[in-house]
Amino acid sequence: MASADRYSRLVLWLKVSLPLAALAILSTLFFAAETLDPEAAIPYAEVDVAKILREQGATSPNFGGVTADGTQIALSADAIRPNDDGPNSWTAQLLNAQLDLPSGAQITIKSPEGVVDTNNRQAILQGGAVLESSTGYRVTTDRIVASFDTASVIAESEIVAVGPPGEVTAGGMTLNQMDSDPPNHHLVFQGGVRLVFTPGN
């Protein structure tokens, strides 16, 4: 009987002492916890939101379409992002344009940079543009404007062209659709045209 009484008293003592010990431990945790300062500023990174919006863009974009006369136009770039001229204007790096004409001829234009204007439906290839045609012409100039609607190409700065006749220098050039059936395009040099004829061509 004495042993049973001791066991009962031990159980009763544990029932009381263990919860009290748990409360004591919790109290020390609260007292030892670091006091939070509600006035303290939360650390944050200084972010230029406007810069992020300007620099958003895409890598390796491709655009394509067909004009009313059946010319297939394809644009591609290494990277493209919005510029400050408006929501429909994009700055491109390593811009390429390809025109597959109804006659079967092909025009390719490359430049290290450019602008794609979707509002005016044109691409401005600049920073040293190079135009090559399947008819054998290679034209270098500072800036070329290609239209998506009419499949026309305009260079208003000095050009140097190497082709079947020889070397041509001029104040500008245009590639326009001629009024013919089937539709055809002619490359026209203008503004002080000078031809250095290569014998045998």
PyMOL commands that set and color helices and strands:
alter all, ss='L'
color gray80, all
select helices_A, chain A and resi 2-32+49-55
alter helices_A, ss='H'
color red, helices_A
select strands_A, chain A and resi 58-59+62-66+72-76+79-82+89-100+106-117+122-133+138-147+153-155+159-163+166-170+172-178+184-190+194-197
alter strands_A, ss='S'
color yellow, strands_A
deselect
rebuild
show_as cartoon
